Amino acid sequence: MANRFYRRHHRGMKANGQQQIWVLRAPDICASLCLQPVETGHWLTALLIAPAMRAQGLGTQLLDQVRAEVDGPIWLFCAPHLTPFYQRCGYQLAAHLPESLDSRLQRYQRSKSLVALANLPG
């Protein structure tokens, strides 16, 4: 179901079998994100809010639910203009990344500008 939501609203996003899929419904899926376990925490990808439902706090709500239920650090990569949104949700510039994410970020940054952020428990 999440992949159908992603296809409808953003062609580049897709969930895979290694990820936990988190969704909000109203009654259909209106927001989704993916979490993938990494060495010492989780990597958050594919946060998407349906265009008609944006600016209603759904992204913040979904991120808050994930933080409340997931142990350990949560890392993500985002476009620089999205950094203030994630900072309001408790994310900060990542000082260190697990090796698998660090190498992935370096590869991704060859073709686009991305910022690595972390949300640490506590």
C-alpha positions as CSV (number, residue, x, y, z in Angstrom):
1,M,0.0,0.0,0.0
2,A,2.8,2.4,0.8
3,N,4.4,1.9,-2.6
4,R,1.0,2.8,-4.3
5,F,0.9,6.0,-2.2
6,Y,4.5,6.8,-3.3
7,R,3.8,6.1,-6.9
8,R,0.7,8.4,-6.8
9,H,2.6,11.3,-5.3
10,H,6.3,10.9,-6.0
11,R,7.8,8.6,-8.5
12,G,11.3,8.4,-7.0
13,M,10.3,6.9,-3.6
14,K,9.8,3.2,-2.9
15,A,9.6,1.0,0.1
16,N,11.5,-2.3,0.2
17,G,11.2,-5.5,2.3
18,Q,14.0,-4.6,4.7
19,Q,12.2,-1.4,5.9
20,Q,9.6,-0.8,8.5
21,I,6.8,1.3,6.9
22,W,5.0,3.9,9.0
23,V,1.8,5.5,7.8
24,L,-0.9,7.9,8.9
25,R,-4.4,7.4,7.5
26,A,-7.3,9.8,7.2
27,P,-8.9,7.3,6.2
28,D,-6.5,6.6,3.3
29,I,-2.8,6.9,3.6
30,C,-1.9,10.6,3.8
31,A,1.7,10.3,5.1
32,S,4.4,7.7,5.1
33,L,8.0,7.1,5.9
34,C,10.4,4.1,5.8
35,L,12.8,3.0,8.5
36,Q,15.7,0.7,7.8
37,P,17.8,-0.8,10.6
38,V,21.5,0.1,10.4
39,E,24.5,-0.8,12.6
40,T,23.4,1.0,15.8
41,G,20.1,2.6,15.0
42,H,17.8,3.3,12.0
43,W,17.9,5.2,8.7
44,L,14.8,7.2,7.9
45,T,13.9,7.6,4.3
46,A,11.0,8.5,2.1
47,L,9.0,10.8,4.4
48,L,6.1,12.0,2.2
49,I,2.9,13.8,3.0
50,A,0.1,13.9,0.4
51,P,0.2,17.3,-1.2
52,A,-3.4,18.1,-0.2
53,M,-2.6,17.3,3.4
54,R,0.6,19.3,3.8
55,A,1.0,22.1,6.4
56,Q,-1.2,20.4,8.9
57,G,1.5,18.9,11.2
58,L,1.3,15.4,9.8
59,G,5.0,15.1,9.2
60,T,5.8,16.2,12.7
61,Q,3.2,13.8,14.1
62,L,4.6,10.9,12.2
63,L,8.2,11.7,13.2
64,D,7.1,12.1,16.8
65,Q,5.5,8.7,16.8
66,V,8.6,7.1,15.3
67,R,10.8,8.7,17.9
68,A,8.6,7.6,20.8
69,E,8.6,4.0,19.6
70,V,12.0,3.4,18.1
71,D,15.1,2.9,20.3
72,G,18.5,4.3,19.3
73,P,19.6,7.0,17.0
74,I,17.6,7.8,13.8
75,W,19.6,9.3,10.9
76,L,18.3,10.8,7.6
77,F,19.6,12.6,4.6
78,C,17.6,15.6,3.3
79,A,17.9,18.5,0.9
80,P,19.3,21.6,2.7
81,H,16.1,23.6,2.5
82,L,14.3,20.9,4.6
83,T,16.8,21.1,7.5
84,P,14.8,23.7,9.5
85,F,11.7,21.4,9.4
86,Y,13.7,18.4,10.7
87,Q,15.4,20.6,13.3
88,R,12.0,21.7,14.7
89,C,11.3,17.9,15.1
90,G,14.4,17.3,17.2
91,Y,17.0,16.4,14.5
92,Q,20.4,18.0,14.4
93,L,23.4,17.9,12.1
94,A,25.0,14.5,12.4
95,A,28.5,14.6,13.8
96,H,29.0,10.9,13.0
97,L,27.3,8.4,10.8
98,P,27.5,4.6,10.8
99,E,30.0,3.5,8.1
100,S,27.2,2.2,5.8
101,L,25.4,5.5,5.9
102,D,28.6,7.6,5.6
103,S,29.6,5.8,2.4
104,R,26.1,6.0,1.0
105,L,26.0,9.8,1.8
106,Q,29.3,10.3,0.0
107,R,28.0,8.5,-3.1
108,Y,24.7,10.4,-3.1
109,Q,26.5,13.8,-2.7
110,R,28.2,13.2,-6.0
111,S,25.0,14.1,-7.8
112,K,23.0,16.2,-5.3
113,S,23.3,18.4,-2.2
114,L,22.3,16.6,1.0
115,V,22.5,17.2,4.7
116,A,22.9,14.3,7.2
117,L,20.8,14.7,10.3
118,A,20.4,12.7,13.5
119,N,17.8,12.4,16.2
120,L,19.4,10.8,19.3
121,P,17.3,9.2,22.1
122,G,16.9,10.9,25.4
